[in-house]
Amino acid sequence: MNDLFLRACKRQPVERTPVWIMRQAGRYLPEYRALRSRSDFLTMVRTPELAAEVTVQPVELIGVDAAIIFSDILVVPEAMGLGFEMEESKGPRFPRTVRTRHDVGALRVPDPMKKLRYVVDAIELTKRALRGRVPLIGFSGSPWTLATYMVEGGGSRDYQHVMRMMLDDPETLRELIDKLTESVRMYLEAQLAAGADALQIFDTWAGVLPPDHFRKWSLEPIFNIVSRLHRDGQPVIVFCKGANHALRDIAQTGADVVGVDWAVDLADVRALIGDRVAVQGNLSPSFLYGSPGCIRREVRAILAKYGAGEGHVFNLGHGVFPDVPVDHVRAMVDAVKEESGVFHRG
């Protein structure tokens, strides 16, 4: 197996910097669009054979050093009893929201081997399809991010409903977060049991919380998940978008790797937490609209920011945009592979 990614996550020596990208199995790939033209998004997520095929595509077409299972963070709320829809060009929507104690009480902590079996099966199929070429990453949304979607009913600009619950009815929000924490932990353990080689927890909406509330509603549940995970050395990545103010705290959740967005200097991140955890990031996704030569220049700059030594996983600071030219994504991956060796020569 190409285990560069796993070694970097564990801050072990590597010959070059490994690279993968968030949302790497997606619409920027013509091969994905060809499959998507015959099946809607949720059908692809719920069909293990299709999910496995999509997961492997960027390994074969882009040359990334890790695969991440094709799924969606909102399969967890759905398994808890809250159906959701994926509206074209608008994103996810929950026809029924969670805003009262009664709403929370109606939710159940699901058995992932029953309610999320299609993800487990997709991981098992993907492992066979990968044939040991690269590691496979499983993932989940964080309790805070999932709660935000469930309370708001989808994406939001002002987060009015979840903020009102947090301030006016924290007991209800706590009950919801606690149910999500247990659900996420069990779901991640099921992915490990199915063969996932690493895990990532996505806290997409971390940046909407002020520091004190971030620690209470986001970090504490993440710590509870990571500290109780039954795992056998598989690394855990925690990515809290927009929470660069709390990098020291994120590094103390038990994560092996801290993912960072593009709004922070990677040299500063390494100086702050690089002696405790590996660091993942952090090219701006928008930079992939630039020419391949400019992309290479920006890749080189980030590699230089991190500098020599172990503990860096190259990634974007968030997911790749669907209209980015596939050649530009490939140019970024190639640049990491070709430029990073100089930082790993003893």
N, C-alpha and C positions, 0 to 999 in steps of 0.2 A: 504493500500500500504506500502511496505517497502520503506520508504522515507529517509533512512539514507543518500543516495547520495544527495538528494535535501537539506537536513538540513546541511550537511557538506559544500556544495557549498555556503550556506548562512552564514557559520560560526556560526551555531547554535549547541547546545550540541547534541552529539550522544553517543550511548552505545558502539560502536566500530567504527573503520575506514571502510568506504565503499570502495568497490573495483570493478573496471571494467577495461577492457584492450582495447587499440586501435587495430583494425582489429580482434576483438574477434569473429566475424562471418566470418569464413574463412577456408582455406585449412587444417589447423592443425586438424580440426574436421572430423572424418570419415563420419559423417552424412551429412556434407556439401559436401564432395567429392562424396558421393552417388548421391546427387542432381545434382552436377556439371557434373557428367558423362553423364547426360541426356540433359543438357542445357549448352550453352556457357555463359560466364560471363555476357555479355551485355543483353542477353535474360533474365537472372535471375534478373538483375537490373531493366529491363523495364517491368517485369511481377509482379504486386503487390502481387499476392498470393505467388509467390516464394520468393520475397524479404521479405515478412512478415515471412514466415516459417524459412528462414535463420536467420533473426534478433532474433527470439525467441530461436533458438537452444542453444546458450551459457547460456542463463538464466536457461534453464532446465538441461543442461548437465554439466555446469561448476559452476553454482551457483553465478554468478556475481550480483551485486546490481543495475545495470542499463543496459538497452539495448541501442544499437545505430543502427539506421536504416541502413539496407544494401543498399548501393548505391555506387557512385563514385564521387569524386570532379569534374570530367570532364564532368558531365552531364550539367553543366552550360555553358561552351563554346559550347557544342553541341547545346543546346537550342538557343544560340545566332546565330547559322548558320554555325558552324564549326564542321563538322562531324569528329568523331574519331573512331579508331579501337583499339581493345585490342589484341595484338599479344602474343600468348602463350610463356611464358618464357622470353619475351622481354618487356612486359608492354605496356602502351598506346602509340599510334602514331597518329598524325594528318597528313593526306595526303596533306592537304592544310594549310600552315602556315600564320601567320599575321605579316608582316614585313614592310608594307608601310601604308601611310595615307589612300590610297584607300582600302587596306585590312581592316583597322579598320572601315572605313566608311560603309563597306558592312555588318558589324555586327549590330545586333539589340538587344535592351534590351527586353528580352522575358517576356511575361505574364506567370508566373509559373503555373497558374491554367489551362493553355492550353498546353504549351510546356513541362512542367514538371509535368503534372497531375499524371503520374504513380508513382512519389515519394509521392505526396500528398495522393493518394489512398493507397499506401503501408503503410504510417504512420497510416491512419485510420484503415486499416485492422490489423496492428500490435497492436494498442491500444486495439482492441477488443480481440485479441489473448492473450495478456498479462494479461487481466482480473485484472488490478490493482496491479499485483504482484510487479513490479518494474517500475521506471520511464523510459521514452523513450527519447533518445537524438537524435536531428536532427543535421545536420552539413553542412558545405560548406568549400571549399578551400578559402583562402584569395585572394584578387585581385592580389597581387604580384605573388603568386604561380601559379594561373591560367594563368596570363599573360606570365609567364616564359614557361609553357607548350605550350601555343599557339604560341609564337614567335619561340621557339626552335623546335617545331614539335614533342615533346615528352620529355623524360628525357634527361639530358645532363651532361657531365663531366666538360665542360669548360664554358658553358652559353655564348658563344661568340656572338650569335645574339642578345639576350636580353640586354647584356651589351653594345654592340655597339649602339643599339637603345637608351638605357638610356643615353649614353654620347653624341652621335652625333645627335640624333633626339628625345630629351626629350618631345617635343610637341606631337609627335605621341604616345609615351608611355603614356603620361598623358591622352590623349583621350581614349586610351584603358583601362587604370586603372579606369578612371571615369565611363566608360560604365560597367565595371565589378563590381565596387562598388555598383552601382544602381541595377544591376542584382542580386548580392549576397544578398543585403538587402531585395529585394522583395522575393527572394527565401526562405530566412530564415523566413520571416514573414508568408509565405504560409505554411511552416512546423509548425510554432506555431499555426496557425489557424486550422491545421489538427489535432492538439493534442500533438505535441512534448512538453515534460516537461522541456527541457533544450536544449541548442545549443552549438556546438563547432565549432570554426573557426580554420582550419588547415593552418598554414603558413609553409609548409614543406620546402620551399627553403629560409627561412629567413636568414639562416646562410651564404649564399653566398654574402650577401650585407655588405659592411663596415658600421660602426655605423651611419654616417650622412645620407647615402643613405637608410639605413634600416628605419630610422625615416621618411624619405620623401616618399618612395615608398611602404613601408609595413605598418608602424604604422598609418600614417595619414589616409589611406583608411579604416583600421580596426576601428579606432576611429570614422570615419564618419558613418560607418555601425552601430556600437554598439550604438552610441549616438542618432541615428535616428530610431532605431528599435521600433516598437510598440509591447510592450510585457506587460504581466500582472504578473510580479514577476518571470518569468522563468529565471533562471540563464544562463549566457553566459560564456563559457570557451574559452580562447584564448591561443593557443599553437603555439609558434614560435620556431621551432626546430633550435638549433644552435645560438640562440640570447640571451644567458645568460648574455651578456654584457649590455643588455638593460632591465633588469627585472623591474627596477623602472618605466621606460617608459611604458612597457607593462601593468603594474598594473594601469596605469592612462588612459587606453583606455576606461574605463567604464566596463571592464570585472569583473565578480564576482569571477572568478577562473583563475589563471595563471597556465598553464601546463608547465612543465619543462622536458628537456631531462635528460639523465643519467650523463652528463658531468659537473654536478654542485652538490655541497653538499647541501642536503635538509635543514640542520640546518642553513646554510648561507642564503638560500632562505627565510626561515621563519623569520630570523632576519631582513632581508632586506625589505620584503614586506608583511609578515604575519599579520601585524596589519591592513592592508587595504583590502586584498583579501584572499580568500582561495587558497590553492596550490595543484596542482595535479601532481603526479609522484611517484618515478622516477627510478624504477628498470630497469637495462639494459636488453633489450630483449635477448641478448646473454646469460644472466645468466640462462635462462630457459633451456639451454642445460645441466646444471649441475644436480646433483642428487637431489631428493626431499629434503633430509636433508640439503644440501647446499643451496637450494633455500629458505628453511625456515630460515636459518641463515641470509641470505642477506635481506629477508623481515624484520626480526626482527631488523636488523641494520638500515634500512630506517625508520621504525616506531620509533626507538629510536632517530634518527636524528631529526625527526619532534618534537617528545616529546609529552607531555600531552596537552590536550586542543582540541578545535574545529578547523575546517578549513582545514583538510587534506583529500583528495581523493586519494586513492592508485591506481596507474596505472603503466604501463611501460613507459620508456622514449621515446618510439616510438612504432610502431606496432609489434605484435607478428609475428615471422617468420613462414612460412607455414610448415616447417619440424620439428618443436618442438613437442615432444611427448605430447599428450593431457593430460596424467597423470601428467606431469610436470606443465602444466598450472593449472590444478585442485589443485595441491599441493600448488602453489602460492596463489590461492584464499583461500584455506583452512587455510593456514598459516596466512594470513591477518586477517581472521575472528577469529582465535583462539589466536593470539598473541596480537591483538590490544586492547583488552578490558582493559588491565592493564593501558593504557594511558588515559582512559575515566572514571575511577572510581572516584567519588567525595569523 
